[in-house]
Amino acid sequence: MLEFKFDTQLLITGEGLDEDEINDYIRDNIEGDSLLAVGGDTLIKIHYHTNTPWKVLEYCATKGDIYDIVVENMQRQADGLQG
């Protein structure tokens, strides 16, 4: 059984985006692991393993437009099922 079930990935576009601020907020407020928040001031890519992907999406939507959203169930994949 995986500790964190969902692989959550998305892009954020906006103005004045700060990858360190986004990284810190997600780490401090949304339980999970394997966080990547990388990019520049107009585009950030997020990758995070969590049990609450909706919290990641909700937060990121406050920072700019979110798109290319992918949420995969890694537990189903580990069990040999479609994720």
Secondary structure, DSSP 8 states (H G I E B T S, - for coil): --SS-EEEEEEEE-SS--HHHHHHHHHHHS-EEEEEEEE-SSEEEEEEEES-HHHHHHHHHTTSEEEEEEEEEHHHHHTTS--
